[in-house]
Amino acid sequence: MKAEAWQKKREYTEVELALALEILKDLKAGVDLNASQRAHPKPDGGGFIPKHALVSVYRQRVEAGDWEEDADLLKAIRMKPIRTLSGVTTVTVLTKYHPCPGNCIFCPQEDQLPKSYLSEEPGAKRGVENNFDPFYQVHNRIKALEAVGHPTDKIELLILGGSFSSYPRDYQEWFVRRCFDAMNEVNPDDEPDFETLTEAQQRNVNGLHRNVGLVVETRPDLVTPEELAWYRRLGVTKVQMGAQSMDDRILKLNHRGHSAQDTLDATALLRAGGFKIVLHWMPNLLGATPQSDREDFLRLWGEGAACPDELKIYPCQLLENTRLYEHWKRGNYHPYSEASLLDLIADIKPTVPRYCRINRIIRDIPSTYVVAGNKNTSLRQDIQREMQRRGTHCDCIRCREVRRTEVTGGAVALHDLVYHPANAEEHFLSFDTEEDKLAGFLRLSLPEDPSVTGMADLQGAAIIREVHVYGQSLEVGTERSGIAQHSGLGTRLLAEAERIARDNGYEKLAVIAAVGTRGYYAGRGFEMSKHYMVKTL
């Protein structure tokens, strides 16, 4: 890809720009957006002026010094505001093809794509369009988000592509460094190896697009203490793993290549290292029934269980270019109907603990790929309606986060939910509103044996695995009355975590800080050690 490709912007006619300016003036005067768009249509029946044109003109006016920053105006013209209502802006990138160590019967394989990914999935399409180049994937996505009004100064980088740990380490390091180069807005014409990963990370600490989270995917049987130290060198803070099932019989039938105990051991090790844990769980695998899936889901939770921080429920989907398709043709596999799947998930969703976030309930696979069974890609919304009909509700983080709700520091109460996954005591500290909406939380882990990680930073330490304050993502340093972000909730959560760690006899408190959050924690008494930021208690 040539350098000028990433500089390409939408072009607008002089008439469109003039109309966009009139609409913005209306909005500043209190006129409703839809009413103003109808009053200022494109000439000759060309339709309405789109929001991205309004954002472009707004930014031009601000950059020229004609207008002051106006958060309320930007909120009115922002496209798809839900993308940043969780407090950060997610940018997803895809690695190039590399052989997968797994041999799962349900995974498709397309030419030049990482195993299990399909070329028409939105994230995969962006990877293909950018020739899997990490720099252009990140840069183009940031520019696309900015163009529709989203803040991009706090980036959670999500690296997809199967088992990241199975890629050569020099490729992993190069890939991550080029992602940082894009977040640092390095000129793509520069020599690509002009700085090291460490130098790129250091530049990002105070960069324009700070990395506040770095997520990779792997398999439970690839998680080792040595791998944890490598993850921290890359800047990883969250790990996604395909558990798929906690039933060894089901795992074996589907040729998953690891056991339920491997998943349990991996989650315990990752938790001891302070990583956030995302598990993928798959109902409707070969050999499963709706009832066995209900029973299997319960194995994720409770005393000594995996207890993931986040969960993706990915019902197994029957795709033609898989070995599972051959089982189906022989009559050995039966996809659940949409009604059966909806009934199953509506049953289990209310049982999800308050400390977990259900990120997804179906993969973004176009229905044209699915041979038989559920083809409804909006299943989550239908499940919500079914639960409302039943009078049940879900208390997961996603269902409770404040989003657009106005929040002030005095309108929330602090709660400490204590639970005991394998080899740790967890404290889920949360600020909740009177309506039980979640304004912010902190995950504090009191490990039974910190030495299992082999990292000296964690010896004698309790560890903060995540601090997250919800609400529309705001620019760094922004203060807005009634908004959870930047209202001091994070500092109050840290103080409570310190108290709990001290009361439990820990000598120090460590935090798994993303590169772009180091400044935040440094301002609160933490100092950078080899892999973590640490504060002596």
MOQUI-V684405 format. One line per field, one symbol per residue. ss: DSSP state (H for helix, E for strand, - for the rest). phi: phi as a letter, one per 30 degrees, with the letter a starting at -180 (. if undefined). burial: + if it has 9 or more other C-alpha atoms within 8 Angstrom, else -. A space follows every 10 residues. Layout:
ss = ???
phi = ???
burial = ???
//
This chain:
ss = --HHHHH--- ---HHHHHHH HHHHHHHH-- --HHHHHHH- --HHH----- HHHHHHHHHH HHH------- HHHHHHH--- HHHH----EE EEEE------ ---------- ---------- -HHHHHHHH- ---HHHHHHH HHHHHHH--- ---EEEEEEE ---HHH--HH HHHHHHHHHH HHH------- ------HHHH HHHH-----E EEEEEEEE-H HH--HHHHHH HHHH---EEE EEEE---HHH HHH------H HHHHHHHHHH HH---EEEEE E--------H HHHHHHHH-- ---------E EEE-----E- --HHHHHHH- -------HHH HHHHHHHHH- ------EEEE ------HHHE --------HH HHHHHHHHHH ------HHHH E-------HH HEEEEEEEE- ---EEEEEEE EEE----EEE EEEEEEE--H HHH--HHH-- EEEEEEEEE- ---------- --------HH HHHHHHHHHH HHH----EEE E---HHHHHH HH----EE-- --EEEE-
phi = .dddddddbd cbdedddddd dddddedddj ddeddddddb dddiidjcdd dddddddedd ddddidbdeb ddddddcddh dddbddjbcd bcbbdddaec ddbddcddbc eiceeiccdc deddddddec hidddddddd dddddddcjc dbdbcccccc kidedddedd dedddddddd edddhddddd edcdbdeedd ddddecddbd dcabcbcace dcdbeddddd edddjdbbbc bddiaccddd ddechdibcd dedddddddd dddiddcccc bbdidejcbe dddeddeddd bjeicdhddb bcccedcdcd cbddeddddd icbbdddedd dddddddddd cddddccddb baddcedddd dajdbddcee dddedddddd icbccdeddc ddhdddbbed cbcdbbccbb deiaccccdb ccdddiccca abccccddbd dddicdecdi cdbdcabbcc jeecdeidbb dicddicidd dddddddedd dddciddabc bdddedcddd dddcjcbdcd cbcbbdc
burial = -----+---- -----++-++ ++++-++--- +-+--++--+ ++-----++- ++++++++-- ++-------- --+++-+++- +--+++++++ +++++++--+ ---+++-+++ --+++-+++- +-++++++-+ -+-+++++++ ++--++++++ ++++++++++ +++++++--- -+++++++++ ++++------ ------+--+ +-+++-++++ ++++++++++ -++-+-+++- ++-+++++++ ++++++++-+ ++++++++++ -+++++++++ ++++++++++ ++++++-+-+ --++-++-++ ++--++++++ ++++++++++ -+-++-++-- --+-++-+-+ ++++++-+++ -+--++++-+ ++--++---+ --++--+-+- -+++-+++-- ---++++--+ +++---+++- -++-+---++ ++++++++++ +++---++++ +++++++--+ +-+-+-++-- ++++++++++ +++-+----- --+++++-++ --++--++-- ++---+++++ +++++++++- ++---+++-- +++++--
//
